[in-house]
Structures are given as structure tokens and as C-alpha cells.
Amino acid sequence: SLSIMASAELEKSLETINLEDDSSEEDDVTCTFPVAMWDFSQCDPKKCSGRKLARLGLIKCLKIKQKFPGLVLTPTGEKCVSPVDKEIVDTKGIAVVDCSWAKLDQTPIATLKASHGRLLPFLVAANPINYGRPCQLSCVEAIAATMYIVGYRELAEHYLNKFSWGHSFIDLNKELLDIYAKCKDSKSVIAAQN
């Protein structure tokens, strides 16, 4: 009877373990489009969010002269990211330029020749290097902001959750991100920003 009792307890604890071991919702979040970056090697590798995403397999590194057909987050973009860009993101993906804000003038961004170059609207950085500074986002913040604005909020949170400070980005910018995500196009995002 002791072994039957021990067996019943073991079975009960295994059921509990199985229930607790189910994948969390975050683990069920998958990216169905390419996410990439050009790395100009200007950042401290230990602090670079783009390189951490690459180590985690969440972003692909592109060669500097390599073309990317999707939406490219770049300071040379002529339009602002908006919900209209969802189709481009769905079919061709998102890429970001990983460079130092301090060396922007020395970075040959124009050589990338982006077909769908985009700027981000006003948002405040939450990363430890530029915390509280407007528009000086890290790679993961830029990618997550784009995902959020075009309609991939859970995916944006999934990417940000890879960083201890990541949740702060949405906390700081939630009101703005929600406003931008409801805009109809780039012009209305600019109007909302202003």
C-alpha cells in the first residue's frame, strides 16, 4: 500500500510538472518574415542589442553591400513607418542599420540603397545607453517599434523581452505606439507625432 501511495503521488506530481512545463505564450510567438541588420561594427559588442538578437537567432546579419527587399529602418528614409507598411513587412521583412548614433555622419548608409527606407516617428529610448533620449533607439527598440506599429504587438514584446530593460520601452512609449498603430498612413503618423 505504501508503494501504491508513492506511485499515486509520483503520478500526481508528474501531472503537475507537465501542466507547469507547457510552453508559455511568449515561446509560441514566431516571426513569419525575415528580420535582418547591417552591422557597421561601431557599437560595443557587449552592449549591442542587434548582436544579441543575432546570437539568439532572431535577426540575420547582412553584408554591407547586400540588398534587402523589405522595409529598412534608416535615418535616410523619406517616409515614416505606418500600419500601411504591414504588407511589405509580411512579404519582405524588416531590416535595421546597426551603427553608433555618435558616428552617423561617418556611416555610409546611402550605399545600402533601400527600396523601402523608413524613419520611425517620435519615440523615447529605454535602452541603458540612451535612456530617456528621444529618437535614439537601439536596434531591438527600432525593430519592436516597427512591429508594434504595423500590427505585431506580441512579436514586438517577444523581441524586447530578451533584454532586462526591454519592457520599459513599451511602458515609456505605449500611448504613442498605440496612436501610431491606429494611423492610416505615413502622413497621419507624422501629424500625430507633431
N, C-alpha and C positions, 0 to 999 in steps of 0.2 A: 504494500500500500504506500510505503514511502517513495518507491521508485515511480509509481503511478502519479503521485502528487508532484514529485520533482519533474516528471515528464510533462505534466499539465502546466506547471509553472513555466517551464522552458518554452513550451509551445506558445503560451500567453505572451511571454516576453519577446519571442521572435515575431509574433503578430504586431506587437507594439513597435519593435525595431523597424519592421517593414513599412508600417504606417509613417513613421518618422523619417525614414530614408527616402521617401518619394521625392522626386526632383522638385525643387522649388519652381515657382513661376518664372523666376529670372533665368533659370537654366533652360527653360523651354523656349526662351526668346532666341530666334535665329535671324540672321541677316540674309535676305534673299537677293541682295545686289552687291556688286563689288564696292569695297571701301579701300582707298589707296592713298599714298602720300609720296611726295618728292621730298627727300631729306637732304637739305643743304649742309648738314653737319655743323651747324653753328651753335647748337644748344649743348648744355651739359648732358651727356648721355644718361646720367643717373637721375636727372630731373625731367627728361623729355617724355611727355605723355605719348607722343607718336611712336617713339621707340618701344615704350612699354606695351602699347597696343600691338605692335609688330611681334614682340616676344610672345604675347598671348594668342597670336594668330587671328587678331581681329582687324588687321589692316595689312595691306600688301605694299611693300616698298617698290617704287618705280625708279627707273634710271632717269637721270636728269633730262635727257633728250627724248625719253619715251612719251608718246602721246597717250592721252586718256580721253575717251569719248564722252564721259559723263559730266556731271556738274563739278566745277572746280572752284573751290573757295580760295580766292586770291585777292590781294589788295589792288590788283589791276582790273578787277571785274567792273563791268559797266552797269549791271543790274543788281538788284538786291534779291536775296533768296526769298521766295514766297511759296505758298501752297501750290501754285501753278507748276512749280518745278518737280512735283511728285512723279510725273510721268518720266522725266529724264532720270531721276534717281532710281525709279523702279526698273527701267530698262538698261541704264548705262552706269549707274552708281554715283558715288561721291569721292572726290579726291581733295586733299588739302596740301598746301605748301608749308612744309616744316622748316622755318627759318627763325632767326632771332629778330625780335622787334627792333633791337638796337642796331642791327646790320641790314635793315630793309633796303636802304639805298644801294648797298653793295651786292645785293642778291639779284641774279639775272632772271627774274620772274618772267619777263617778257618772252624769253626763249621757250617757255612752255607751250605757247600758242593754244590756249584753252578755247574750245568751241563754245562752251557754256560757262564762262567765267562769272562768278558771283561774289558779291560783297555780303557781309552779314549786317543786319540792322544794329542799332544801339543795344548793346548788352554789356553787363559788368562782369569782369573776370572773377573767378573764385579760386583759381589756382594759387598756390603759395607764393609764387614769384611775382605775380601781378595782381594780387588780391585787391579788389575794390576799384581797380583801374578800368575805365570804360574802354571797350573795344580791343583790349589787349588779351585776347583769348588764347589758350593753349590749343593744340591740335584736337584733343578729345572734346574740349568745350565747343570748338567750331563745328566739328562733326555732329556732336549731340544736338547743338542748336539747330542745325540744318534738319536733322532727323525729326526733331520736335516740330519745327515749323511746317514741314511737308506732311506730317501726319504719323510719324513713327515715334510716339512718345515713349512707349515701353522699351523700344530699342535704344533710344537716347539714354534712358535711365540705366539700361544694361551696360552700355559703354562707360557711363560716368561712375557706376558702382565699382569699377575696377580700381578706383582711386579713393583713398580715405576721405578726401575733401570733395569728391565728385558730387555728392548730394547737395552741397552748398550752392553749386552753380544753378540748379533749378530753383532752390529756395530763394536765392537773390534775384532771379530773373523771371519767376513764374508768371507774374502779371503781364510782363512784356511778351514773353513767349506765347502765352495764351492769346494775346491781342494779335500778334503777328500770324499765328496759326489760323486765325479767323479772317484774315485779309484775303482779297480775291486775286491780287497780283502784286508785282513789284512796286508799282506806283502807290498803291494803297498801303503797303508796308512802310514806304518812305513817309507818307502822310501821317501814319500812326506814330512812327518814330519821332517825327518833328512835333 
